[in-house]
Each structure stands twice: as C-alpha cells, then as structure tokens.
Amino acid sequence: MKRVTVLGATGSIGCNTADVMLRHPDKFSAFALVGHRNVNKMVELASALQPEWVVMTDAAAAAQIRGKLPAGVKLEDSMEAAIALSSASEVDMVMAAMVGSAGLPATLAAVQAGKRVGLANKECLVTAGRLFMNAATESGAEVVPVDSEHAAVHQCMQGHDRGSVTRVILTASGGPFRDRDPATLHAVTPAEAVAHPNWDMGAKISIDSATMINKALELIEARWLFDLSPDKLSAIIHPQSIVHAMVEYRDGSVLAQLAMPDMRMPIAYALQAEPRLATGMDWLDLAQTGSLSFQTVDHIRFPAMRLVQDVLGGEDSLSIAFNAANEVANAAFREQRIGFMQIVATVEQVLAKVENVPVGTLDEVWLHDGHARKLAHEVIAT
Ligand SMILES: NC(=O)c1ccc[n+]([C@@H]2O[C@H](COP(=O)([O-])OP(=O)(O)OC[C@H]3O[C@@H](n4cnc5c(N)ncnc54)[C@H](OP(=O)(O)O)[C@@H]3O)[C@@H](O)[C@H]2O)c1
C-alpha cells in the first residue's frame, strides 16, 4: 500500500488523482490532502479518501472546514504543514498538483526527501528546474511527469538509449482560438478562453493553453525533465489531442504515444507505471476518430512560442521571469483587468527588462520571481 500526499487535491488534477486512487484502494491510501480555499471539495474528498491529514493553506478556509471533516482526520492550516507532510517519513509518493510557483516549496521538499513525485505542477520546474533536478539526483527521488505530453515522452523513451534521441516533439491542440481570426483575439473573454475544446482543466492552465504559453512552459519543463538541449525540443499543432508527444531517434524512427485526452492516464502512470492501472477512461477508437492531423505552430497567432525560443536559449532568470510575468498577467486577464492579447505582451515587456543570468539558489529564484512580478504589475498598470 502506497501512502500518498496530494498537493492541490481540490483542483482538476487533484480530483482526477482521487478518482484513480479510489479505483485502487488496495494499492493507494491518502496520507495528506492539501487544498487552498475550496472547503466544499475538500470535505467531499476527505470523506471519500479518509486521509490522516487535511491541510488548507489558506487559514480562513482552514477555520471554515474545522468540524466538517470525518472523525479522526487531523487538520493543519499552513504551507509549512504542506511542506512537512510532503516530506514526512510515512509518505511514499507525492502528487504535485498545486497551480503556479506556489507549489515549488512543498514539491521541492518532497524531492529533497527522496520521494516518488508525480509532477503536474510544471511551473515549479520552469521556475527552478536546475535546482529541482539537482535535488532529485542528490536524494534519488524519482520525478515522474503528469503532464500528458511529458508522460508520453517518458513512455516513448523507456528502454531506449537517451543519447540516440534527436528530437522531442510535443503536440498542442492549439486551444480554443486555433482557427479564430487573429484580428478578433483582442475581444476574447475569460469564459471563451477557459473553454478548451479537448481538455477539462483548471482556469489558469486553460488560459495558458489559449495563449499557448502552456506549450512554451512545457518546452522548458521538457528541457529539465529529460535533460535535453533546446535544439532538440519542438512543438506541433495536433487538434485532436490523441498523439500526446513523439520522440525521434537518430535512425529516423519516431515513437509516439496515443491515448484519449483524459488526465487519468498520465496520473495513473505516475502513480504506478508497471503493471499498468485501470483508469476507467474511454478506449481509443481510431476508426471512430477518423483522421489525425498536424500543422506548424504559427508564431504570429501564438507569439508566446516565439518568445520561448529566447527563453530556452537564455539563462535561468529568463524562465523565472517568463513564468512569473505570465502568472500575474493570466490572473489580471481572469479578473478582466487586461485583454487577452495583453497577456503575452506583458510577458514580452517584462522579459525585455530583466537580467539574463544563471540562478543558483532558491533565495535567488524568489528574488528574480518577485522582481518579475513587480515589473508585470507595473506594465499592467500603465
Ligand atoms: N488540469 C490539467 O488537466 C493539467 C494538465 C497538465 C498539467 N497541469 C498542471 O497541474 C497543476 C494544477 O492544475 P489544475 O488544472 O489542477 O489547477 P486547478 O484546478 O486550478 O487547481 C489548483 C490547485 O492548487 C491549489 N492552489 C491554488 N492556489 C494555491 C496557493 N496559492 N497555494 C496553495 N495551493 C493553491 C487549489 O486549491 P483550492 O482550489 O482549494 O483553492 C487547487 O487545489 C498546474 O501546474 C497545471 O499546469 C494540469
């Protein structure tokens, strides 16, 4: 029986993780469930999974949930508790599914403690990829990707020589605005941007998919996860979201991983790769799908994919700024303080103002992150 701490339990990935765990009660039990503000969802999850601990990192939400949890479930109310319950000796595995760089401290603590970590929270690799992967090497922690594209790459690399890889190709659906007239994109509303055609996800990542910043973040994530130089990383539009990624080898062979777009597949793979776990998702029926199509990413429609080339070619401070500015701009768009086109424009303006330097410590990461957030707020205010 593996004891699991789920960070971001109340979110989309967290709830899908609960779904997979509940299908395999003989294999997984919840040690700790960590949420932020969603009290109702946490009460529901705690009664289904009966964890030893519940943490609401928002103290007001913790006060609200008190008395509503099943008997015997212990409650904590801080990020410090989330960090402790991610690295505790009782934990076998941590599902890292908080959103944004807020997820970094607890996920890094799990890595430093040598846990198996299912990594959905790509922002922590984008922000501190070098530190994160060095910590995993030192502690022996196994970091298994939960992003469907990276889970696909992981599967396509199993049993193959890493040195023979010539290219990793991540697929992108192109989001809700793949075919929309670019001249009308300035008028997009948050509700339109959140409505992803293929995936049901949290609000922040859905908007990141609409701008394609999500794919840009994923390229940076792949760089660290698979130790790849930027020239080996690429993305291609694939509207059906059936092929999740491809790995090309020196001899011209290309391996692809296919599955229905359902996050329970990569979540199950991260929980236990072999033997495979049943997930309850629909079977892929390619005759029903009919055709799989691919097209080049248009950098005019999706300027984030142009910007990321400089970020990949630059030093750590650029990816920290790219992520931090996007978190600020994404939230501002959701709150209708800026328009859709201003999200990437804000990121671009922040990138033009920050240093391009290597970053060696977590303190430095937070300094660069804070500086980029401040610049993003300034850009938005002007
Ligand atoms: N959804 C997907 O299909 C998908 C696919 C690939 C990768 N990912 C990645 O997985 C991560 C989670 O995505 P999601 O779609 O599941 O997001 P989501 O539905 O918005 O859930 C986010 C989770 O993080 C918690 N949270 C929010 N702000 C927090 C803070 N300041 N401190 C601590 N916890 C906080 C939320 O708690 P409350 O709700 O309780 O406030 C919730 O549990 C993201 O990094 C995303 O890029 C998601």
The ligand as an SDF file (V2000), in Angstrom:
LIG
                    3D

 48 52  0  0  0  0  0  0  0  0999 V2000
   -5.7330   20.2120  -15.3180 N   0  0  0  0  0  0  0  0  0  0  0  0
   -4.9950   19.5450  -16.1860 C   0  0  0  0  0  0  0  0  0  0  0  0
   -5.5100   18.7780  -16.9890 O   0  0  0  0  0  0  0  0  0  0  0  0
   -3.4920   19.7020  -16.1710 C   0  0  0  0  0  0  0  0  0  0  0  0
   -2.7330   19.0320  -17.1340 C   0  0  0  0  0  0  0  0  0  0  0  0
   -1.3620   19.1060  -17.0960 C   0  0  0  0  0  0  0  0  0  0  0  0
   -0.7280   19.8570  -16.1060 C   0  0  0  0  0  0  0  0  0  0  0  0
   -1.4840   20.5280  -15.2060 N   0  0  0  0  0  0  0  0  0  0  0  0
   -0.7910   21.3280  -14.1850 C   0  0  0  0  0  0  0  0  0  0  0  0
   -1.2180   20.8850  -12.9060 O   0  0  0  0  0  0  0  0  0  0  0  0
   -1.2610   21.9810  -11.9910 C   0  0  0  0  0  0  0  0  0  0  0  0
   -2.6630   22.0630  -11.4220 C   0  0  0  0  0  0  0  0  0  0  0  0
   -3.5710   22.3460  -12.4770 O   0  0  0  0  0  0  0  0  0  0  0  0
   -5.1460   22.2210  -12.2830 P   0  0  0  0  0  0  0  0  0  0  0  0
   -5.7200   22.3700  -13.6300 O   0  0  0  0  0  0  0  0  0  0  0  0
   -5.4570   21.0080  -11.4760 O   0  0  0  0  0  0  0  0  0  0  0  0
   -5.4380   23.5540  -11.4380 O   0  0  0  0  0  0  0  0  0  0  0  0
   -6.7250   23.9250  -10.5890 P   0  0  0  0  0  0  0  0  0  0  0  0
   -7.8800   23.0750  -10.9620 O   0  0  0  0  0  0  0  0  0  0  0  0
   -6.8620   25.3880  -10.6540 O   0  0  0  0  0  0  0  0  0  0  0  0
   -6.2720   23.5060   -9.1000 O   0  0  0  0  0  0  0  0  0  0  0  0
   -5.2210   24.1670   -8.4670 C   0  0  0  0  0  0  0  0  0  0  0  0
   -4.9640   23.5800   -7.0920 C   0  0  0  0  0  0  0  0  0  0  0  0
   -3.9610   24.3740   -6.4490 O   0  0  0  0  0  0  0  0  0  0  0  0
   -4.4990   24.9310   -5.2350 C   0  0  0  0  0  0  0  0  0  0  0  0
   -3.9640   26.2780   -5.0760 N   0  0  0  0  0  0  0  0  0  0  0  0
   -4.2900   27.3970   -5.7770 C   0  0  0  0  0  0  0  0  0  0  0  0
   -3.5850   28.4460   -5.3400 N   0  0  0  0  0  0  0  0  0  0  0  0
   -2.8080   27.9970   -4.3210 C   0  0  0  0  0  0  0  0  0  0  0  0
   -1.8720   28.6150   -3.4480 C   0  0  0  0  0  0  0  0  0  0  0  0
   -1.5880   29.9290   -3.5210 N   0  0  0  0  0  0  0  0  0  0  0  0
   -1.2570   27.8510   -2.5150 N   0  0  0  0  0  0  0  0  0  0  0  0
   -1.5350   26.5460   -2.4170 C   0  0  0  0  0  0  0  0  0  0  0  0
   -2.4120   25.8830   -3.2260 N   0  0  0  0  0  0  0  0  0  0  0  0
   -3.0420   26.6130   -4.1670 C   0  0  0  0  0  0  0  0  0  0  0  0
   -6.0020   24.9360   -5.4290 C   0  0  0  0  0  0  0  0  0  0  0  0
   -6.6650   24.9470   -4.1700 O   0  0  0  0  0  0  0  0  0  0  0  0
   -8.2030   25.4460   -3.9740 P   0  0  0  0  0  0  0  0  0  0  0  0
   -8.9390   25.0650   -5.2240 O   0  0  0  0  0  0  0  0  0  0  0  0
   -8.6350   24.6680   -2.7530 O   0  0  0  0  0  0  0  0  0  0  0  0
   -8.1700   26.9180   -3.7340 O   0  0  0  0  0  0  0  0  0  0  0  0
   -6.1960   23.6140   -6.1870 C   0  0  0  0  0  0  0  0  0  0  0  0
   -6.1420   22.5370   -5.3120 O   0  0  0  0  0  0  0  0  0  0  0  0
   -0.8500   23.2220  -12.7980 C   0  0  0  0  0  0  0  0  0  0  0  0
    0.5110   23.4410  -12.6090 O   0  0  0  0  0  0  0  0  0  0  0  0
   -1.1110   22.8110  -14.2510 C   0  0  0  0  0  0  0  0  0  0  0  0
   -0.2630   23.4790  -15.1570 O   0  0  0  0  0  0  0  0  0  0  0  0
   -2.8340   20.4560  -15.2090 C   0  0  0  0  0  0  0  0  0  0  0  0
  1  2  1  0
  2  3  2  0
  2  4  1  0
  4  5  1  0
  4 48  2  0
  5  6  2  0
  6  7  1  0
  7  8  2  0
  8  9  1  0
  8 48  1  0
  9 10  1  0
  9 46  1  0
 10 11  1  0
 11 12  1  0
 11 44  1  0
 12 13  1  0
 13 14  1  0
 14 15  2  0
 14 16  1  0
 14 17  1  0
 17 18  1  0
 18 19  2  0
 18 20  1  0
 18 21  1  0
 21 22  1  0
 22 23  1  0
 23 24  1  0
 23 42  1  0
 24 25  1  0
 25 26  1  0
 25 36  1  0
 26 27  1  0
 26 35  1  0
 27 28  2  0
 28 29  1  0
 29 30  1  0
 29 35  2  0
 30 31  1  0
 30 32  2  0
 32 33  1  0
 33 34  2  0
 34 35  1  0
 36 37  1  0
 36 42  1  0
 37 38  1  0
 38 39  2  0
 38 40  1  0
 38 41  1  0
 42 43  1  0
 44 45  1  0
 44 46  1  0
 46 47  1  0
M  CHG  2   8   1  16  -1
M  END
$$$$
